[in-house]
Amino acid sequence: MKRFAILIACAAIAFGAQATPQQDKMKSCNVEAKGKKGDERKAFMKECLSAAPAASAAPAASATQQDKMKSCNVDAKGKKGDERKAFMKECLSSKPA
């Protein structure tokens, strides 16, 4: 499932399309599910993907920035050093808030 989400994200980037809210949610849930396996991961993903956005004390802009960071981290997987740093800078400044 993780490979599928990454494939979708790469395809969206390659074609200049913006990720849908569901794709962003999938990326975020995948990041949060790191380390979980089997039935535990399946149950977590089901709950995470079906949950409504959590209301937090932080302003909406902060939550959006956090989502942006999670999404960029997923997209930067496999990059290291200066390449990752440059990618993250571009990603965080170009994705819609």
Z-matrix of the N, CA and C atoms (Angstrom, degrees):
N
C 1 1.441
C 2 1.529 1 109.79
N 3 1.338 2 116.10 1 -38.25
C 4 1.452 3 120.09 2 -179.24
C 5 1.526 4 110.61 3 -64.28
N 6 1.325 5 115.81 4 -41.59
C 7 1.466 6 119.52 5 178.84
C 8 1.516 7 110.59 6 -63.56
N 9 1.326 8 116.40 7 -37.82
C 10 1.457 9 120.61 8 178.85
C 11 1.522 10 110.46 9 -63.66
N 12 1.337 11 117.22 10 -44.31
C 13 1.464 12 121.03 11 179.40
C 14 1.527 13 110.69 12 -62.46
N 15 1.319 14 116.25 13 -41.00
C 16 1.459 15 120.23 14 179.58
C 17 1.526 16 110.01 15 -67.49
N 18 1.328 17 116.66 16 -39.65
C 19 1.464 18 121.18 17 177.79
C 20 1.530 19 110.45 18 -60.92
N 21 1.324 20 116.84 19 -44.26
C 22 1.471 21 121.38 20 178.28
C 23 1.526 22 110.02 21 -61.90
N 24 1.326 23 116.59 22 -44.17
C 25 1.465 24 120.44 23 -179.64
C 26 1.529 25 110.59 24 -63.00
N 27 1.318 26 116.58 25 -43.26
C 28 1.475 27 119.99 26 179.50
C 29 1.526 28 111.30 27 -64.62
N 30 1.314 29 116.39 28 -39.95
C 31 1.466 30 120.15 29 178.82
C 32 1.526 31 110.16 30 -64.04
N 33 1.323 32 116.95 31 -41.04
C 34 1.464 33 120.83 32 179.54
C 35 1.526 34 110.46 33 -63.37
N 36 1.323 35 116.43 34 -41.08
C 37 1.458 36 120.86 35 179.55
C 38 1.532 37 109.92 36 -67.33
N 39 1.320 38 116.00 37 -43.27
C 40 1.463 39 120.69 38 -177.71
C 41 1.528 40 111.71 39 -62.40
N 42 1.306 41 117.04 40 -36.27
C 43 1.456 42 120.56 41 -178.38
C 44 1.520 43 113.05 42 -96.55
N 45 1.329 44 117.43 43 6.68
C 46 1.453 45 121.30 44 176.11
C 47 1.520 46 113.38 45 72.51
N 48 1.310 47 117.74 46 13.25
C 49 1.457 48 120.78 47 179.85
C 50 1.517 49 109.20 48 -86.92
N 51 1.314 50 114.86 49 149.41
C 52 1.449 51 119.74 50 176.18
C 53 1.519 52 108.34 51 -85.69
N 54 1.306 53 115.56 52 145.02
C 55 1.461 54 120.32 53 178.22
C 56 1.524 55 109.41 54 -68.08
N 57 1.315 56 115.13 55 143.80
C 58 1.458 57 119.96 56 177.57
C 59 1.530 58 108.73 57 -76.05
N 60 1.328 59 117.24 58 162.26
C 61 1.471 60 119.11 59 177.37
C 62 1.529 61 112.27 60 -56.84
N 63 1.335 62 117.49 61 -35.67
C 64 1.461 63 120.22 62 178.75
C 65 1.526 64 110.67 63 -66.44
N 66 1.330 65 117.72 64 -38.08
C 67 1.458 66 120.70 65 178.16
C 68 1.528 67 110.21 66 -66.63
N 69 1.325 68 116.13 67 -40.40
C 70 1.459 69 119.90 68 177.51
C 71 1.529 70 110.50 69 -63.04
N 72 1.325 71 115.70 70 -40.27
C 73 1.455 72 120.47 71 179.05
C 74 1.528 73 110.26 72 -64.64
N 75 1.332 74 117.04 73 -40.80
C 76 1.461 75 121.50 74 178.68
C 77 1.529 76 110.28 75 -62.04
N 78 1.317 77 117.29 76 -43.70
C 79 1.462 78 120.89 77 178.57
C 80 1.522 79 110.62 78 -61.00
N 81 1.323 80 115.21 79 -47.11
C 82 1.457 81 120.34 80 -178.70
C 83 1.527 82 111.19 81 -61.65
N 84 1.325 83 116.85 82 -45.25
C 85 1.469 84 120.68 83 179.48
C 86 1.527 85 110.63 84 -64.10
N 87 1.335 86 117.70 85 -38.33
C 88 1.461 87 120.62 86 178.00
C 89 1.521 88 111.72 87 -62.36
N 90 1.330 89 115.88 88 -40.16
C 91 1.462 90 119.69 89 178.53
C 92 1.532 91 109.72 90 -64.02
N 93 1.328 92 116.70 91 -44.26
C 94 1.461 93 121.10 92 -178.97
C 95 1.527 94 112.13 93 -68.54
N 96 1.327 95 118.18 94 -26.81
C 97 1.466 96 122.06 95 -176.94
C 98 1.528 97 112.43 96 -84.88
N 99 1.307 98 117.50 97 2.13
C 100 1.467 99 120.37 98 -177.72
C 101 1.535 100 109.88 99 -55.96
N 102 1.309 101 115.79 100 131.07
C 103 1.456 102 121.38 101 179.10
C 104 1.518 103 114.15 102 95.69
N 105 1.325 104 117.06 103 -17.30
C 106 1.465 105 120.73 104 178.18
C 107 1.525 106 108.68 105 -86.16
N 108 1.325 107 116.47 106 146.11
C 109 1.458 108 120.58 107 -179.29
C 110 1.514 109 110.51 108 -136.98
N 111 1.312 110 115.12 109 158.44
C 112 1.459 111 121.87 110 172.78
C 113 1.519 112 114.24 111 60.04
N 114 1.349 113 114.15 112 -135.65
C 115 1.463 114 120.54 113 -176.89
C 116 1.523 115 112.38 114 -62.82
N 117 1.334 116 116.54 115 -34.02
C 118 1.465 117 120.16 116 179.45
C 119 1.537 118 109.93 117 -62.15
N 120 1.335 119 116.56 118 -45.45
C 121 1.467 120 121.11 119 179.46
C 122 1.528 121 110.95 120 -65.98
N 123 1.318 122 115.76 121 -43.74
C 124 1.462 123 120.80 122 -179.52
C 125 1.535 124 110.64 123 -58.90
N 126 1.341 125 116.50 124 -46.36
C 127 1.465 126 121.01 125 179.24
C 128 1.531 127 110.91 126 -64.40
N 129 1.335 128 115.93 127 -41.64
C 130 1.463 129 119.54 128 179.58
C 131 1.524 130 111.06 129 -62.96
N 132 1.327 131 116.56 130 -47.16
C 133 1.463 132 120.54 131 -178.94
C 134 1.521 133 111.35 132 -62.18
N 135 1.325 134 116.79 133 -40.42
C 136 1.465 135 120.23 134 179.02
C 137 1.523 136 110.22 135 -60.12
N 138 1.319 137 115.95 136 -46.96
C 139 1.463 138 120.08 137 -179.42
C 140 1.526 139 111.11 138 -67.60
N 141 1.322 140 116.56 139 -44.59
C 142 1.463 141 121.22 140 -177.66
C 143 1.529 142 111.33 141 -61.80
N 144 1.334 143 116.67 142 -45.29
C 145 1.459 144 120.23 143 -176.89
C 146 1.524 145 112.95 144 -72.42
N 147 1.329 146 117.10 145 -25.48
C 148 1.458 147 119.21 146 -178.77
C 149 1.521 148 112.29 147 -93.61
N 150 1.317 149 117.40 148 -12.42
C 151 1.464 150 121.13 149 -177.81
C 152 1.523 151 111.28 150 -71.90
N 153 1.323 152 114.37 151 144.38
C 154 1.460 153 120.08 152 174.21
C 155 1.522 154 107.55 153 -73.76
N 156 1.321 155 117.93 154 155.25
C 157 1.462 156 119.36 155 177.72
C 158 1.519 157 110.36 156 -56.29
N 159 1.310 158 115.91 157 133.88
C 160 1.464 159 120.86 158 -177.72
C 161 1.519 160 110.68 159 -73.60
N 162 1.319 161 115.18 160 137.04
C 163 1.460 162 120.13 161 174.95
C 164 1.517 163 107.04 162 -82.69
N 165 1.300 164 117.01 163 126.98
C 166 1.458 165 120.00 164 -178.66
C 167 1.515 166 110.22 165 -124.12
N 168 1.309 167 114.56 166 166.45
C 169 1.457 168 119.93 167 179.32
C 170 1.528 169 111.05 168 -73.57
N 171 1.327 170 116.95 169 -21.82
C 172 1.460 171 120.92 170 -179.64
C 173 1.527 172 109.78 171 -73.91
N 174 1.324 173 117.18 172 151.35
C 175 1.459 174 119.48 173 177.37
C 176 1.527 175 111.23 174 -63.74
N 177 1.315 176 115.88 175 157.86
C 178 1.460 177 121.72 176 -177.64
C 179 1.527 178 111.12 177 -58.41
N 180 1.315 179 118.52 178 -35.48
C 181 1.456 180 121.32 179 -179.38
C 182 1.524 181 111.29 180 -61.93
N 183 1.326 182 117.44 181 -36.94
C 184 1.462 183 120.78 182 178.71
C 185 1.519 184 110.63 183 -66.63
N 186 1.324 185 117.24 184 -42.09
C 187 1.458 186 120.66 185 179.20
C 188 1.527 187 109.24 186 -63.21
N 189 1.307 188 117.09 187 -40.25
C 190 1.456 189 120.96 188 179.36
C 191 1.519 190 110.16 189 -65.42
N 192 1.314 191 118.49 190 -41.01
C 193 1.458 192 122.31 191 178.19
C 194 1.527 193 109.57 192 -63.43
N 195 1.322 194 116.57 193 -39.43
C 196 1.455 195 120.75 194 178.50
C 197 1.534 196 110.45 195 -64.39
N 198 1.328 197 116.87 196 -43.30
C 199 1.463 198 121.14 197 177.30
C 200 1.533 199 110.73 198 -62.11
N 201 1.322 200 115.13 199 -40.19
C 202 1.464 201 120.74 200 179.45
C 203 1.530 202 109.98 201 -62.35
N 204 1.330 203 116.51 202 -42.66
C 205 1.461 204 121.17 203 179.59
C 206 1.531 205 110.63 204 -64.15
N 207 1.332 206 117.27 205 -43.19
C 208 1.461 207 120.96 206 178.82
C 209 1.528 208 110.28 207 -61.64
N 210 1.311 209 115.99 208 -45.53
C 211 1.457 210 120.77 209 -178.94
C 212 1.528 211 110.81 210 -62.65
N 213 1.315 212 117.31 211 -45.22
C 214 1.457 213 120.91 212 179.93
C 215 1.527 214 110.95 213 -64.62
N 216 1.332 215 117.10 214 -38.25
C 217 1.467 216 120.35 215 177.75
C 218 1.514 217 111.10 216 -61.47
N 219 1.330 218 116.89 217 -41.61
C 220 1.463 219 120.65 218 178.06
C 221 1.524 220 109.65 219 -62.88
N 222 1.319 221 116.53 220 -45.54
C 223 1.467 222 120.97 221 -178.89
C 224 1.537 223 112.60 222 -66.28
N 225 1.342 224 116.84 223 -27.24
C 226 1.470 225 121.06 224 -176.68
C 227 1.518 226 112.87 225 -86.12
N 228 1.312 227 117.52 226 1.47
C 229 1.466 228 120.08 227 -178.22
C 230 1.527 229 110.06 228 -56.53
N 231 1.312 230 115.79 229 132.10
C 232 1.458 231 120.99 230 179.66
C 233 1.516 232 113.54 231 95.84
N 234 1.316 233 117.24 232 -15.53
C 235 1.466 234 120.06 233 178.08
C 236 1.532 235 108.00 234 -90.97
N 237 1.318 236 116.37 235 147.44
C 238 1.466 237 120.64 236 -178.14
C 239 1.515 238 110.36 237 -137.63
N 240 1.307 239 114.83 238 157.45
C 241 1.461 240 122.29 239 173.03
C 242 1.516 241 114.15 240 59.05
N 243 1.327 242 115.29 241 -134.48
C 244 1.463 243 121.35 242 -176.87
C 245 1.522 244 112.20 243 -62.54
N 246 1.326 245 116.53 244 -34.36
C 247 1.469 246 119.97 245 179.04
C 248 1.532 247 110.18 246 -62.40
N 249 1.340 248 116.62 247 -44.88
C 250 1.469 249 120.98 248 179.53
C 251 1.533 250 110.54 249 -66.24
N 252 1.310 251 116.26 250 -43.12
C 253 1.463 252 121.12 251 -179.30
C 254 1.537 253 110.60 252 -60.00
N 255 1.315 254 116.14 253 -45.69
C 256 1.465 255 120.75 254 179.34
C 257 1.528 256 110.65 255 -65.79
N 258 1.330 257 116.39 256 -41.97
C 259 1.460 258 120.11 257 178.95
C 260 1.524 259 110.71 258 -61.90
N 261 1.336 260 117.33 259 -46.87
C 262 1.466 261 121.16 260 -178.33
C 263 1.538 262 110.78 261 -62.92
N 264 1.319 263 116.45 262 -40.30
C 265 1.466 264 119.68 263 179.02
C 266 1.535 265 110.03 264 -60.60
N 267 1.315 266 115.83 265 -47.70
C 268 1.473 267 120.82 266 179.96
C 269 1.517 268 111.08 267 -65.27
N 270 1.316 269 115.91 268 -45.38
C 271 1.463 270 121.09 269 -177.36
C 272 1.529 271 111.03 270 -61.75
N 273 1.319 272 116.76 271 -47.25
C 274 1.468 273 120.41 272 -176.47
C 275 1.529 274 112.17 273 -69.78
N 276 1.319 275 116.99 274 -26.92
C 277 1.468 276 118.79 275 -179.76
C 278 1.517 277 112.64 276 -89.13
N 279 1.344 278 117.92 277 -18.21
C 280 1.460 279 119.04 278 -174.81
C 281 1.526 280 114.46 279 -102.95
N 282 1.330 281 118.18 280 -24.63
C 283 1.459 282 119.65 281 -178.19
C 284 1.526 283 109.36 282 -73.60
N 285 1.332 284 116.96 283 142.25
C 286 1.468 285 119.48 284 -179.86
C 287 1.511 286 111.13 285 -64.10
N 288 1.307 287 115.72 286 142.43
C 289 1.476 288 121.29 287 -178.14
C 290 1.510 289 111.37 288 -85.50
